[in-house]
Amino acid sequence: MDVVSINVRWCKGCGICVAFCPKKALSIENEKSKLDPEKCIACGLCELFCPDLAITMDASQKDANTGKE
């Protein structure tokens, strides 16, 4: 299961997520964001900055990154 999910219906391909990704795990293909799961470190910046709320992270991964239970 992927940690990061992109809702392609909501994604407008603006590229903001791509700009903020520290590992360059996101790209724009066919006017939509596309994730390379091999590069993704699940930092959550893409979800945080997506203006269309098209990117979500698995809730268990969010907890792992923040140290919260």
N, C-alpha and C positions, 0 to 999 in steps of 0.2 A: 504494500500500500504506500502511495506517495504521501509524504508529509505535507506538501503544499499542493493545493488544488486550485485550478484556474477555471472559473465559470466563463466559457467562451461566449455565452449569450450576453453576458454583462460587459465583457472586455471590449473596450473601444480601440485598443491598440495604441494608446497614447505614448507608451514607452517610459512612463515615470518609474514603474517597477524596475525596468532595465537599468535606468540611470542610478538607482539607489542600491542595486544588488552588489555587495562587495566582492563576490566571487564570479560575477558575470555568468550566472546560471540561467539567466532569462534572456530571451531574444524576442524579436517580433517577426513572426512568419504569417503570411496571408492576413495581415492586419490584425493579428491576435498575439497575445503573449504566449510564449512557449518556454517550458521549464526543462533544463537539463538536470535530471535528478542526481547525476554523478558529481556535479559541481556544487549543488545546493547544500548549505550548512544549516538550514532551517533557522536562520536568525530572526525572521519575521519582518524584516524591513519592507519587503514587497507588499505584504498584507497591510502594514501600517500606512504606507504611502499611496496605495491604490485608491484613486478618487471615486472609482465606480464600485468598490467593494467586491470586485470580481475574484480576488485572491483570498483564500482562507488557508489556515494551518490546522492540522490535526490537533485537537485539544490536548492530548497527552504530550505532544511534542512541545506545546507552549509551556506546559508545566515543567517539563524537563529543562527548558532554556531559562526559566525564571527561578527555578529551585523551589517553586511552590508545590504543595501537595493538594 
